[in-house]
Amino acid sequence: METKKNDALIRACCNAIVPAAEEVEVIVAPDANIFETNDAFIVELDMPGVTKESITVTADAQTLSVNSAQTTEDAKSGKFLMNEIEKKKYQREFRLGRGITLDKISAEYKDGVLLVTLPKADEVKARQINIQ
């Protein structure tokens, strides 16, 4: 008898929860840090909840672009009664100055953080000058 009362209570609560309007796509500019070493600029982007395969990094002479769509999981068993985790789409662009070796740009994604390494061209690297 107690189980039937609990089941009825759960059904009543769930029926009181009205689903939100249609799902809205949220576009987020991921937080970034930029570091400079002797040989490269390193862009660190905080992009939790995405897979490596969903990230796109492109670069031309003027712009570095990073895009990704966050995937959401289906309910493990049954259906969602409430789903507050927003589906996010990450987009961020950076203006590039001269002195980047475009064909040697690399990227690595680990633990929700994307690292993009932008190697400096030889003509902009700092050099030690010998004193005569």
Secondary structure as GFF3:
##gff-version 3
##sequence-region A 1 132
A	DSSP	alpha_helix	2	16	.	.	.	ID=ss1
A	DSSP	beta_strand	26	28	.	.	.	ID=ss2
A	DSSP	beta_strand	32	36	.	.	.	ID=ss3
A	DSSP	beta_strand	40	46	.	.	.	ID=ss4
A	DSSP	three_ten_helix	52	54	.	.	.	ID=ss5
A	DSSP	beta_strand	55	59	.	.	.	ID=ss6
A	DSSP	beta_strand	63	69	.	.	.	ID=ss7
A	DSSP	beta_strand	88	95	.	.	.	ID=ss8
A	DSSP	three_ten_helix	102	104	.	.	.	ID=ss9
A	DSSP	beta_strand	106	110	.	.	.	ID=ss10
A	DSSP	beta_strand	113	119	.	.	.	ID=ss11
A	DSSP	three_ten_helix	122	124	.	.	.	ID=ss12
###
